[in-house]
């Protein structure tokens, strides 16, 4: 297979760093010293800083520049949009495009793209944020022909941002209605590629997002160091059972200069060692997205992540997470990917401080530990195959994973491809107080779906 590393560095003007120029300068010098190309994503505020832009303009030609889609008071004012004061710049209703109406999103996007073009003379093809809604991505694809979007890997509750149920830490085509659902066809895809920030550990990352390429050194009570980063780097650049592999690494450009000569350099050392040991391509977001769209011209291809402790198999129909723990092999996560399921902020603005993206599940052992399904009272004996048909063998019996479903000891599971409710969902009017309270409970909602005769 083809194996890729993409270095992505968001550039913002934070309140905690009064002079981000030395930080960006040091980070670029470190990247350049390795001869690597990287993608640098600039917020609106950083695009207004002439010193940062002068530095960006003098970067070598292998560096890509794009936009980091964070809404600030300055961007809102320039767009003639009322900024959502929420007590903190990073609350979801303030910082993400999804916190604003569709009309406001268009104004905000046009303003930041216009600012980028006034600085660099062209429109970028790569964008990112910790969450960019599908309405905004569709608009940017149609108007500005973007190719790539950086999003955050799955996390249940980090920074009050819940993004739960995507492909596990690997790229995919986002669906037109839902940025977290992999599109299954040309008709359903936006036509851009989602790359994922801070890939998670396939087992421990399910219960804590700190087990990632980003935060490994702050995991409490664990002495995780650069060797843990190296382990994840090697895992996500292995394409033994899949068509390709890709990992996004990088660091925000607003930390202290010592961060880049320290841990960041150690990470790039590991990338360099790996690239010398095997054929790994270090590419920008633009170049990876171009390769991906040329290679997979219809829907999102299936992808396998395999370790001795955990396996993730995912296709545009479903994802399944399998873990070997306490001498038992279990399904810890199972989700269908209905192509007509609309994300909660597609039509309406998110007025909450928190972000809540949670793709409906059949099994989610983080939210409901007792729902984990034991499929074998012992270890996996062997595995084989590829991303089209991946076979897990036990001492007696087997599990065969295919793009359209899985077969456990001869019993076939086929995921639903459509959601039984229209994309906007049901609209209720005139509910009494008891009903409102009832519908605030996720468990009651699930029971409601069951009564509607669905599989949920």
Rosetta blueprint (number, residue, H / E / L):
1 X L
2 X E
3 X E
4 X E
5 X E
6 X E
7 X E
8 X E
9 X E
10 X E
11 X E
12 X L
13 X L
14 X L
15 X L
16 X L
17 X L
18 X L
19 X L
20 X L
21 X H
22 X H
23 X H
24 X H
25 X H
26 X H
27 X H
28 X H
29 X H
30 X H
31 X H
32 X H
33 X H
34 X L
35 X L
36 X L
37 X L
38 X L
39 X E
40 X E
41 X E
42 X E
43 X L
44 X H
45 X H
46 X H
47 X H
48 X L
49 X L
50 X H
51 X H
52 X H
53 X H
54 X H
55 X H
56 X H
57 X H
58 X L
59 X L
60 X L
61 X L
62 X L
63 X L
64 X E
65 X E
66 X E
67 X E
68 X E
69 X L
70 X L
71 X L
72 X L
73 X H
74 X H
75 X H
76 X H
77 X H
78 X H
79 X L
80 X L
81 X L
82 X L
83 X L
84 X L
85 X L
86 X L
87 X L
88 X L
89 X L
90 X L
91 X L
92 X H
93 X H
94 X H
95 X H
96 X L
97 X H
98 X H
99 X H
100 X L
101 X L
102 X H
103 X H
104 X H
105 X H
106 X H
107 X H
108 X H
109 X H
110 X H
111 X H
112 X H
113 X H
114 X H
115 X H
116 X H
117 X H
118 X H
119 X H
120 X H
121 X L
122 X L
123 X L
124 X L
125 X L
126 X E
127 X E
128 X E
129 X L
130 X L
131 X L
132 X L
133 X L
134 X H
135 X H
136 X H
137 X H
138 X H
139 X H
140 X H
141 X H
142 X H
143 X H
144 X H
145 X L
146 X L
147 X L
148 X E
149 X E
150 X E
151 X E
152 X E
153 X L
154 X L
155 X E
156 X L
157 X L
158 X H
159 X H
160 X H
161 X E
162 X E
163 X E
164 X E
165 X L
166 X L
167 X L
168 X L
169 X L
170 X L
171 X L
172 X E
173 X L
174 X E
175 X E
176 X L
177 X L
178 X L
179 X L
180 X L
181 X L
182 X E
183 X L
184 X L
185 X L
186 X L
187 X L
188 X L
189 X E
190 X L
191 X L
192 X L
193 X E
194 X E
195 X E
196 X E
197 X E
198 X L
199 X L
200 X E
201 X L
202 X L
203 X L
204 X H
205 X H
206 X H
207 X L
208 X L
209 X L
210 X L
211 X L
212 X E
213 X L
214 X L
215 X L
216 X H
217 X H
218 X H
219 X L
220 X L
221 X L
222 X L
223 X L
224 X L
225 X L
226 X H
227 X H
228 X H
229 X H
230 X H
231 X H
232 X H
233 X H
234 X H
235 X H
236 X L
237 X L
238 X L
239 X L
240 X L
241 X L
242 X L
243 X L
244 X E
245 X E
246 X E
247 X E
248 X E
249 X E
250 X L
251 X L
252 X L
253 X L
254 X L
255 X L
256 X L
257 X H
258 X H
259 X H
260 X H
261 X H
262 X H
263 X H
264 X H
265 X H
266 X H
267 X H
268 X H
269 X H
270 X H
271 X H
272 X H
273 X H
274 X H
275 X H
276 X H
277 X H
278 X L
279 X L
280 X E
281 X E
282 X E
283 X L
284 X L
285 X H
286 X H
287 X H
288 X H
289 X H
290 X H
291 X H
292 X H
293 X H
294 X H
295 X H
296 X L
297 X L
298 X L
299 X L
300 X L
301 X L
302 X L
303 X E
304 X E
305 X E
306 X E
307 X L
308 X L
309 X L
310 X E
311 X E
312 X E
313 X E
314 X E
315 X L
316 X L
317 X L
318 X E
319 X E
320 X E
321 X E
322 X E
323 X E
324 X E
325 X E
326 X L
327 X L
328 X E
329 X E
330 X E
331 X E
332 X E
333 X E
334 X E
335 X E
336 X E
337 X L
338 X L
339 X L
340 X L
341 X L
342 X L
343 X L
344 X L
345 X L
346 X L
347 X L
348 X L
349 X L
350 X L
351 X L
352 X L
353 X L
354 X L
355 X E
356 X E
357 X E
358 X E
359 X L
360 X L
361 X E
362 X E
363 X E
364 X E
365 X L
366 X L
367 X L
368 X L
369 X H
370 X H
371 X H
372 X L
373 X E
374 X E
375 X E
376 X E
377 X L
378 X L
379 X L
380 X L
381 X L
382 X E
383 X E
384 X E
385 X E
386 X L
387 X L
388 X L
389 X E
390 X E
391 X E
392 X E
393 X E
394 X L
395 X L
396 X L
397 X L
398 X E
399 X E
400 X E
401 X E
402 X E
403 X L
404 X L
405 X E
406 X E
407 X E
408 X E
409 X L
410 X L
411 X E
412 X E
413 X E
414 X L
415 X L
416 X L
417 X L
418 X L
419 X L
420 X L
421 X L
422 X L
423 X L
424 X L
425 X L
426 X L
427 X L
428 X L
429 X L
430 X L
431 X L
432 X L
433 X H
434 X H
435 X H
436 X H
437 X H
438 X H
439 X H
440 X L
441 X L
442 X H
443 X H
444 X H
445 X H
446 X H
447 X H
448 X H
449 X H
450 X H
451 X H
452 X L
453 X L
454 X L
455 X L
456 X L
